[in-house]
């Protein structure tokens, strides 16, 4: 009898495990989600510390490439592609020839205009193109699904574009329960999005911002979860019965 109650205790301890231990970003039933923006487009992206940018400079309004890294700023025809520059904590970015420039809180267009002014001392009619390479969102397919980092190549990237770049919604994903987690993760703003119907597309928050976390909730797969819970229990029962059998002998 003592062995019997020991076995029951082991089973009850393991059966208390959560049926969804890998679920993320759970919210209380009465959680107040942020309102939708009714498809209002994002404002232009504003540069901030920690951003990585690529800069390309052209002469004659884009007709010829010039090498801004050439010694003395001679304007040679070779241009080193994909050079990245970090916007430091003070908002300054160190660039070839002109040195440090404060670009914090500028839009990309404003930064391009500022740099064109700076480089006009060395080149005639410079044309500067700035691209932020560190903008991204993180997409999680819920309930054990994979996470994907999606780079944002442009302003006003839609939720549908971000999901498509992440591989779409998985077979057990709930298209009517997609969370967009935005802002400081210690005190985030959370939107709940429904794209399962055309009506939901009209009403929901469809534009994403850099550093958003997109979480697609998953439908419950009780058969798989029950089997996952039973597997270790069956192993324990087998081991206990084997020990009991050995002791009794």
Backbone as numpy.savetxt, mean C-alpha at the origin, in Angstrom:
# Nx Ny Nz CAx CAy CAz Cx Cy Cz
-10.61 -42.65 34.19 -11.44 -41.43 34.19 -10.58 -40.17 34.19
-9.47 -40.22 34.94 -8.58 -39.05 34.99 -8.03 -38.76 33.60
-7.65 -39.79 32.88 -7.14 -39.61 31.53 -8.21 -39.03 30.60
-9.44 -39.44 30.83 -10.55 -38.95 30.01 -10.71 -37.44 30.18
-10.71 -36.97 31.46 -10.88 -35.53 31.69 -9.67 -34.74 31.19
-8.49 -35.31 31.26 -7.30 -34.66 30.71 -7.43 -34.46 29.21
-7.98 -35.46 28.54 -8.18 -35.38 27.10 -9.20 -34.30 26.75
-10.29 -34.23 27.52 -11.32 -33.20 27.28 -10.74 -31.81 27.47
-9.88 -31.65 28.48 -9.27 -30.34 28.74 -8.39 -29.91 27.58
-7.61 -30.83 27.03 -6.76 -30.49 25.90 -7.58 -30.05 24.71
-8.65 -30.76 24.41 -9.50 -30.43 23.26 -10.14 -29.06 23.43
-10.63 -28.78 24.65 -11.29 -27.49 24.88 -10.31 -26.33 24.77
-9.06 -26.54 25.23 -8.06 -25.48 25.12 -7.77 -25.13 23.68
-7.61 -26.11 22.82 -7.27 -25.86 21.43 -8.47 -25.38 20.63
-9.66 -25.79 21.03 -10.86 -25.37 20.30 -11.20 -23.92 20.58
-10.56 -23.31 21.58 -10.80 -21.90 21.89 -10.03 -20.97 20.97
-9.20 -21.55 20.11 -8.47 -20.71 19.17 -9.44 -20.00 18.24
-9.06 -18.82 17.79 -9.92 -18.06 16.89 -10.11 -18.79 15.58
-11.31 -18.73 15.04 -11.57 -19.32 13.73 -10.99 -18.47 12.61
-10.54 -17.28 12.91 -9.96 -16.42 11.88 -8.73 -15.72 12.42
-7.67 -16.47 12.77 -6.51 -15.86 13.40 -5.73 -14.94 12.48
-5.91 -15.06 11.16 -5.12 -14.26 10.23 -5.89 -13.08 9.67
-7.04 -12.79 10.18 -7.79 -11.62 9.71 -7.14 -10.35 10.23
-7.18 -9.32 9.38 -6.53 -8.06 9.71 -7.57 -6.94 9.75
-7.20 -5.86 10.45 -7.96 -4.60 10.42 -9.43 -4.80 10.78
-9.71 -5.62 11.79 -11.09 -5.84 12.20 -11.61 -4.61 12.93
-12.87 -4.29 12.72 -13.52 -3.14 13.35 -14.75 -3.62 14.11
-15.11 -2.93 15.19 -16.32 -3.30 15.93 -17.56 -3.17 15.05
-18.61 -3.86 15.44 -19.83 -3.84 14.64 -20.43 -2.44 14.55
-20.24 -1.63 15.58 -20.81 -0.29 15.59 -19.80 0.77 15.14
-18.71 0.34 14.46 -17.67 1.29 14.04 -18.23 2.30 13.04
-17.86 3.56 13.22 -18.34 4.62 12.34 -17.30 4.88 11.24
-17.62 4.41 10.04 -16.70 4.61 8.92 -16.79 6.04 8.39
-15.71 6.50 7.78 -15.68 7.84 7.21 -16.61 7.90 6.01
-17.13 9.08 5.75 -18.01 9.25 4.61 -17.27 9.18 3.29
-18.00 8.93 2.23 -17.40 8.87 0.90 -17.16 10.28 0.37
-16.31 10.36 -0.64 -16.01 11.66 -1.24 -16.77 11.85 -2.55
-17.66 10.94 -2.86 -18.51 11.06 -4.05 -17.69 11.29 -5.32
-16.59 10.52 -5.43 -15.76 10.51 -6.62 -15.03 11.82 -6.88
-14.90 12.67 -5.87 -14.13 13.89 -6.06 -12.67 13.54 -6.28
-12.06 14.07 -7.33 -10.67 13.74 -7.63 -9.74 14.32 -6.57
-8.62 13.61 -6.40 -7.62 14.08 -5.46 -7.01 15.39 -5.95
-6.56 16.18 -5.00 -5.76 17.33 -5.37 -4.39 16.84 -5.81
-3.62 17.69 -6.45 -2.30 17.30 -6.93 -1.44 16.85 -5.77
-0.58 15.87 -6.03 0.26 15.32 -4.99 1.24 16.38 -4.48
1.42 16.42 -3.18 2.32 17.38 -2.54 3.55 16.63 -2.05
4.72 17.12 -2.41 5.97 16.48 -2.02 6.19 16.59 -0.52
6.78 15.55 0.05 7.04 15.54 1.49 8.35 14.83 1.76
8.82 14.96 3.00 10.08 14.31 3.38 9.94 12.79 3.23
11.02 12.17 2.79 11.02 10.74 2.59 10.67 10.31 1.17
10.15 11.23 0.37 9.83 10.90 -1.02 11.12 10.71 -1.82
11.08 9.76 -2.73 12.14 9.59 -3.71 11.64 10.13 -5.05
12.45 10.95 -5.68 12.03 11.53 -6.95 13.07 11.25 -8.03
12.59 11.15 -9.24 13.46 11.15 -10.42 13.30 12.49 -11.11
14.40 13.02 -11.63 14.35 14.30 -12.34 15.05 14.15 -13.68
14.40 14.64 -14.70 15.00 14.68 -16.04 14.92 16.11 -16.54
16.01 16.54 -17.11 16.07 17.92 -17.61 16.40 17.90 -19.09
15.67 18.69 -19.83 15.82 18.79 -21.28 16.15 20.23 -21.65
16.75 20.38 -22.82 16.98 21.72 -23.34 16.01 21.98 -24.49
15.87 23.24 -24.83 15.01 23.63 -25.96 13.61 23.04 -25.82
13.05 23.19 -24.63 11.69 22.72 -24.36 11.49 21.25 -24.71
12.48 20.45 -24.36 12.34 19.01 -24.51 12.91 18.43 -25.77
13.53 19.24 -26.63 14.03 18.73 -27.91 15.27 17.87 -27.73
16.18 18.26 -26.81 17.43 17.53 -26.61 17.62 17.19 -25.15
18.15 16.00 -24.89 18.53 15.61 -23.55 19.89 16.20 -23.21
20.08 16.61 -21.98 21.38 17.09 -21.54 21.78 16.34 -20.29
23.07 16.16 -20.10 23.59 15.44 -18.95 23.82 16.43 -17.81
22.92 16.45 -16.84 23.04 17.39 -15.75 24.11 16.97 -14.77
24.64 15.76 -14.93 25.70 15.31 -14.02 27.08 15.54 -14.60
27.17 16.14 -15.79 28.48 16.37 -16.40 29.26 17.39 -15.60
30.56 17.19 -15.47 31.39 18.12 -14.73 31.33 19.51 -15.35
31.00 20.47 -14.52 30.96 21.85 -14.99 29.68 22.22 -15.69
28.74 21.28 -15.79 27.46 21.62 -16.41 27.57 21.92 -17.87
28.41 21.18 -18.59 28.65 21.49 -19.99 27.54 21.14 -20.94
26.56 20.38 -20.48 25.43 20.10 -21.36 25.73 19.03 -22.39
26.41 17.96 -22.00 26.68 16.89 -22.92 25.40 16.14 -23.25
25.48 15.31 -24.30 24.27 14.66 -24.79 23.92 13.38 -24.05
24.80 12.87 -23.19 24.48 11.65 -22.45 23.70 12.00 -21.19
22.65 11.26 -20.93 21.82 11.52 -19.76 21.67 10.22 -18.97
22.01 10.29 -17.67 21.90 9.09 -16.84 20.44 8.90 -16.41
19.84 7.82 -16.90 18.43 7.58 -16.64 18.24 7.02 -15.22
17.02 7.21 -14.69 16.59 6.58 -13.45 17.45 6.97 -12.24
17.95 8.18 -12.23 18.65 8.67 -11.04 17.60 9.14 -10.04
17.70 8.64 -8.81 16.71 8.98 -7.78 17.35 9.89 -6.73
16.55 10.78 -6.18 17.01 11.73 -5.19 16.03 11.74 -4.02
16.56 11.76 -2.81 15.74 11.70 -1.60 15.42 13.09 -1.09
14.15 13.31 -0.78 13.76 14.53 -0.08 13.99 14.28 1.41
14.92 15.02 1.98 15.36 14.76 3.34 14.37 15.33 4.36
14.66 15.07 5.64 13.73 15.44 6.71 13.44 16.94 6.77
14.38 17.76 6.32 14.17 19.21 6.32 13.49 19.71 5.06
13.07 18.78 4.18 12.38 19.17 2.96 13.30 19.50 1.81
14.61 19.38 2.02 15.58 19.71 0.98 15.93 18.46 0.17
16.18 18.66 -1.11 16.67 17.60 -1.97 17.95 18.09 -2.64
18.97 17.24 -2.64 20.26 17.61 -3.22 20.31 17.16 -4.66
20.49 18.13 -5.57 20.44 17.85 -7.01 21.76 18.25 -7.67
22.07 17.64 -8.81 23.31 18.00 -9.51 23.36 19.48 -9.88
24.51 20.05 -9.77 24.84 21.42 -10.17 24.25 22.47 -9.23
22.95 22.41 -8.95 22.32 23.48 -8.18 22.35 23.22 -6.68
22.71 22.00 -6.28 22.79 21.70 -4.85 21.43 21.48 -4.22
21.30 21.90 -2.95 20.08 21.63 -2.19 18.98 22.64 -2.53
17.78 22.09 -2.69 16.60 22.91 -3.00 15.46 22.47 -2.09
14.74 23.44 -1.54 13.60 23.14 -0.67 12.36 22.90 -1.54
11.88 21.66 -1.53 10.72 21.32 -2.36 9.55 20.82 -1.52
9.70 20.80 -0.21 8.64 20.29 0.65 7.38 21.13 0.49
6.24 20.45 0.45 4.90 21.07 0.35 4.64 21.69 -1.02
5.49 21.39 -2.00 5.22 21.84 -3.37 4.55 20.71 -4.14
3.65 21.07 -5.05 3.13 20.07 -5.97 4.22 19.74 -6.98
4.02 18.69 -7.73 5.02 18.31 -8.74 5.19 19.42 -9.76
4.11 20.03 -10.18 4.19 21.12 -11.15 4.96 22.31 -10.58
4.69 22.65 -9.32 5.40 23.76 -8.68 6.89 23.45 -8.56
7.22 22.20 -8.22 8.62 21.81 -8.12 9.32 21.90 -9.47
8.63 21.47 -10.53 9.21 21.56 -11.87 9.48 23.01 -12.26
8.54 23.89 -11.95 8.72 25.32 -12.27 9.91 25.89 -11.50
10.01 25.53 -10.22 11.11 26.03 -9.40 12.46 25.55 -9.94
12.54 24.28 -10.29 13.80 23.73 -10.79 14.16 24.30 -12.16
13.16 24.58 -12.96 13.44 25.22 -14.25 14.08 26.58 -14.04
13.60 27.31 -13.03 14.20 28.60 -12.72 15.65 28.43 -12.26
15.88 27.42 -11.40 17.23 27.19 -10.89 18.19 26.82 -12.02
17.74 25.94 -12.90 18.63 25.45 -13.97 18.75 26.43 -15.13
17.91 27.45 -15.15 18.02 28.44 -16.24 19.33 29.23 -16.15
20.01 29.17 -15.01 21.32 29.82 -14.89 22.39 29.06 -15.67
22.11 27.80 -15.98 23.11 26.95 -16.64 22.68 26.50 -18.03
21.39 26.49 -18.30 20.89 26.02 -19.59 19.86 27.01 -20.13
19.81 27.10 -21.44 18.82 27.96 -22.08 17.48 27.23 -22.16
16.46 27.88 -21.65 15.09 27.33 -21.69 15.03 25.88 -21.22
15.46 25.59 -20.01 15.41 24.20 -19.54 13.97 23.74 -19.34
13.77 22.48 -19.55 12.46 21.86 -19.37 12.67 20.68 -18.41
12.09 20.76 -17.21 12.33 19.79 -16.15 11.09 18.92 -15.95
11.33 17.62 -15.83 10.26 16.65 -15.53 10.61 15.96 -14.22
9.69 16.02 -13.27 9.87 15.39 -11.96 8.85 14.27 -11.81
9.33 13.14 -11.31 8.46 11.98 -11.08 8.73 11.43 -9.69
7.68 11.24 -8.91 7.82 10.65 -7.58 7.76 9.13 -7.72
8.82 8.45 -7.31 8.90 6.99 -7.50 8.49 6.21 -6.26
8.28 6.90 -5.14 7.99 6.20 -3.89 6.50 6.17 -3.55
5.66 6.74 -4.38 4.22 6.71 -4.09 3.67 5.30 -4.28
2.92 4.82 -3.32 2.39 3.47 -3.43 1.19 3.29 -2.51
0.44 2.26 -2.76 -0.58 1.77 -1.83 -0.29 0.30 -1.57
-0.80 -0.21 -0.45 -0.64 -1.63 -0.11 -2.01 -2.28 -0.18
-2.11 -3.36 -0.94 -3.37 -4.07 -1.11 -3.25 -5.44 -0.45
-4.16 -5.73 0.49 -4.22 -7.03 1.14 -5.49 -7.75 0.72
-5.33 -8.97 0.24 -6.48 -9.83 0.02 -6.72 -10.57 1.33
-7.87 -10.33 1.96 -8.08 -10.74 3.34 -8.10 -12.23 3.58
-8.04 -12.56 4.86 -8.14 -13.93 5.35 -7.06 -14.83 4.77
-5.82 -14.42 4.95 -4.71 -15.24 4.50 -4.21 -14.94 3.11
-4.83 -13.99 2.43 -4.40 -13.66 1.08 -3.09 -12.88 1.09
-2.50 -12.75 -0.08 -1.21 -12.09 -0.19 -1.35 -10.58 -0.13
-0.25 -9.92 0.22 -0.19 -8.47 0.18 0.63 -8.01 -1.01
0.22 -6.92 -1.63 0.89 -6.41 -2.83 1.12 -4.92 -2.67
2.35 -4.48 -2.97 2.66 -3.05 -2.99 2.47 -2.56 -4.42
1.58 -1.60 -4.59 1.24 -1.08 -5.92 1.77 0.34 -6.04
2.65 0.56 -6.99 3.18 1.90 -7.22 2.14 2.76 -7.92
2.04 4.01 -7.47 1.13 4.96 -8.10 1.91 5.79 -9.10
1.60 5.61 -10.36 2.35 6.29 -11.42 1.81 7.69 -11.70
0.61 7.99 -11.19 -0.02 9.26 -11.53 -0.94 9.70 -10.41
-1.34 10.96 -10.46 -2.39 11.45 -9.56 -3.72 10.82 -9.98
-4.65 10.82 -9.03 -6.00 10.38 -9.32 -6.06 8.93 -9.80
-5.28 8.07 -9.15 -5.38 6.64 -9.41 -6.64 6.12 -8.73
-7.42 5.35 -9.46 -8.67 4.87 -8.90 -8.46 3.59 -8.11
-9.44 3.29 -7.26 -9.41 2.04 -6.51 -9.41 0.84 -7.46
-10.18 0.93 -8.53 -10.25 -0.18 -9.49 -8.88 -0.41 -10.13
-8.16 0.66 -10.46 -6.83 0.51 -11.04 -5.87 -0.15 -10.04
-5.93 0.28 -8.78 -5.05 -0.28 -7.77 -5.34 -1.77 -7.56
-6.62 -2.13 -7.52 -6.98 -3.54 -7.35 -6.55 -4.36 -8.56
-6.70 -3.80 -9.75 -6.30 -4.52 -10.96 -4.80 -4.78 -10.97
-4.01 -3.76 -10.56 -2.56 -3.92 -10.52 -2.14 -4.95 -9.46
-2.99 -5.13 -8.45 -2.70 -6.11 -7.40 -3.21 -7.50 -7.74
-3.80 -7.65 -8.93 -4.28 -8.97 -9.34 -5.76 -9.17 -9.20
-6.50 -8.10 -8.91 -7.95 -8.23 -8.79 -8.36 -8.75 -7.42
-9.63 -9.09 -7.30 -10.19 -9.61 -6.05 -10.20 -11.14 -6.10
-9.74 -11.78 -5.04 -9.65 -13.23 -5.01 -11.04 -13.87 -5.01
-11.07 -15.17 -5.20 -12.35 -15.89 -5.32 -13.24 -15.72 -4.10
-12.65 -15.66 -2.92 -13.47 -15.52 -1.71 -13.48 -14.10 -1.17
-13.04 -13.13 -1.99 -13.04 -11.74 -1.57 -14.44 -11.13 -1.62
-14.72 -10.27 -0.66 -16.01 -9.59 -0.60 -15.90 -8.23 -1.28
-16.40 -8.12 -2.47 -16.33 -6.86 -3.21 -17.17 -5.77 -2.55
-18.07 -6.18 -1.67 -18.94 -5.20 -1.00 -18.38 -4.77 0.36
-17.23 -5.30 0.73 -16.59 -4.89 1.99 -15.10 -4.71 1.77
-14.75 -3.54 1.24 -13.36 -3.18 1.00 -13.04 -1.96 1.86
-12.03 -2.10 2.69 -11.65 -1.01 3.59 -10.47 -0.25 2.99
-10.57 1.06 2.99 -9.45 1.93 2.64 -9.01 2.62 3.92
-7.80 2.31 4.38 -7.28 2.83 5.63 -6.28 3.93 5.29
-6.53 5.11 5.79 -5.81 6.30 5.31 -5.30 7.12 6.48
-4.13 7.75 6.27 -3.59 8.66 7.26 -2.70 7.95 8.27
-2.55 8.56 9.44 -1.72 8.01 10.50 -2.30 6.68 10.96
-1.50 5.61 10.87 -2.02 4.29 11.22 -2.34 4.15 12.70
-1.82 5.07 13.54 -2.18 5.04 14.95 -3.57 5.65 15.19
-4.00 6.47 14.26 -5.34 7.06 14.35 -5.89 7.25 12.93
-6.14 6.14 12.24 -6.48 6.23 10.81 -7.92 6.64 10.55
-8.14 7.10 9.33 -9.49 7.29 8.80 -9.79 6.07 7.93
-10.92 5.42 8.19 -11.25 4.18 7.49 -12.52 4.37 6.68
-12.42 4.10 5.37 -13.57 4.12 4.48 -14.00 2.69 4.20
-15.31 2.47 4.13 -15.83 1.18 3.71 -16.41 1.34 2.30
-15.96 0.51 1.37 -16.31 0.66 -0.04 -17.05 -0.58 -0.53
-18.07 -0.35 -1.31 -18.84 -1.43 -1.94 -18.78 -1.24 -3.45
-18.06 -2.16 -4.13 -18.01 -2.09 -5.59 -18.66 -3.33 -6.21
-19.52 -3.98 -5.44 -20.18 -5.19 -5.94 -21.32 -4.86 -6.90
-21.80 -3.62 -6.88 -22.89 -3.22 -7.76 -22.53 -1.90 -8.45
-23.22 -1.62 -9.52 -23.00 -0.34 -10.20 -23.41 0.82 -9.32
-24.42 0.62 -8.49 -24.85 1.67 -7.58 -23.76 1.96 -6.56
-23.07 0.89 -6.13 -21.96 1.08 -5.20 -20.82 1.86 -5.81
-20.57 1.65 -7.11 -19.52 2.41 -7.80 -19.83 3.90 -7.82
-21.10 4.23 -7.91 -21.48 5.64 -7.97 -21.30 6.34 -6.62
-21.44 5.60 -5.54 -21.48 6.21 -4.22 -20.17 6.10 -3.44
-19.29 5.24 -3.88 -18.15 4.91 -3.03 -16.91 5.76 -3.31
-16.00 5.72 -2.35 -14.70 6.37 -2.47 -13.87 5.59 -3.48
-13.63 6.17 -4.66 -12.99 5.42 -5.73 -11.55 5.86 -6.02
-11.08 6.91 -5.38 -9.72 7.37 -5.62 -8.85 7.06 -4.41
-7.63 6.64 -4.68 -6.72 6.29 -3.60 -5.60 7.32 -3.51
-5.02 7.41 -2.32 -3.92 8.33 -2.07 -2.68 7.52 -1.72
-1.53 8.14 -1.87 -0.28 7.49 -1.52 -0.31 7.04 -0.06
0.18 5.84 0.18 0.27 5.21 1.51 -1.06 4.69 2.02
-2.11 4.70 1.21 -3.34 4.04 1.61 -3.11 2.55 1.78
-3.85 1.95 2.70 -3.89 0.50 2.84 -5.27 0.03 2.42
-5.32 -0.84 1.42 -6.59 -1.35 0.89 -6.74 -2.80 1.35
-7.82 -3.07 2.05 -8.04 -4.42 2.59 -9.36 -4.96 2.07
-9.27 -6.05 1.32 -10.46 -6.71 0.79 -10.84 -7.83 1.75
-11.96 -7.68 2.44 -12.37 -8.73 3.36 -12.72 -10.00 2.59
-12.56 -11.13 3.26 -12.83 -12.42 2.63 -14.06 -13.07 3.25
-14.78 -13.81 2.44 -15.91 -14.58 2.94 -15.40 -15.72 3.82
-16.18 -16.07 4.80 -15.77 -17.12 5.72 -15.71 -18.47 5.02
-14.61 -19.16 5.21 -14.45 -20.52 4.67 -14.40 -21.47 5.86
-15.59 -21.80 6.38 -15.66 -22.55 7.62 -15.11 -23.96 7.50
-15.30 -24.59 6.35 -14.79 -25.96 6.19 -13.27 -26.00 6.34
-12.61 -25.05 5.66 -11.15 -25.02 5.73 -10.68 -24.69 7.14
-11.37 -23.72 7.78 -10.95 -23.33 9.12 -11.15 -24.46 10.13
-12.30 -25.14 10.03 -12.57 -26.24 10.95 -11.52 -27.34 10.78
-11.19 -27.62 9.52 -10.17 -28.63 9.29 -8.82 -28.20 9.85
-8.49 -26.91 9.70 -7.23 -26.41 10.25 -7.22 -26.52 11.77
-8.40 -26.32 12.41 -8.48 -26.43 13.85 -8.42 -27.89 14.31
-9.04 -28.77 13.54 -9.12 -30.17 13.95 -7.79 -30.90 13.77
-7.02 -30.49 12.78 -5.76 -31.21 12.49 -4.85 -31.30 13.70
-4.52 -30.19 14.40 -3.66 -30.34 15.59 -4.35 -31.08 16.72
-5.68 -30.95 16.83 -6.40 -31.64 17.89 -6.33 -33.15 17.68
-6.55 -33.57 16.44 -6.46 -35.00 16.13 -5.07 -35.53 16.45
-4.05 -34.74 16.12 -2.69 -35.14 16.43 -2.46 -35.30 17.92
-3.01 -34.36 18.70 -2.85 -34.43 20.16 -3.60 -35.63 20.72
-4.82 -35.85 20.23 -5.60 -36.99 20.70 -4.87 -38.30 20.42
-4.32 -38.39 19.21 -3.58 -39.59 18.84 -2.39 -39.81 19.77
-1.66 -38.70 20.03 -0.49 -38.81 20.90 -0.88 -39.20 22.32
-1.96 -38.58 22.84 -2.40 -38.88 24.20 -2.86 -40.33 24.32
-3.65 -40.78 23.35 -4.12 -42.16 23.37 -2.96 -43.15 23.31
-1.95 -42.77 22.53 -0.78 -43.63 22.44 -0.06 -43.71 23.78
0.08 -42.56 24.46 0.72 -42.54 25.77 -0.09 -43.35 26.77
-1.41 -43.15 26.75 -2.28 -43.90 27.68 -2.15 -45.39 27.45
-2.12 -45.77 26.19 -2.00 -47.19 25.85 -0.69 -47.78 26.36
0.40 -46.99 26.22 1.71 -47.45 26.68 1.73 -47.57 28.21
1.15 -46.56 28.90 1.14 -46.57 30.36 0.34 -47.76 30.88
-0.82 -48.02 30.26 -1.68 -49.10 30.71 -1.02 -50.47 30.53
-0.14 -50.56 29.53 0.55 -51.82 29.33 1.57 -52.05 30.45
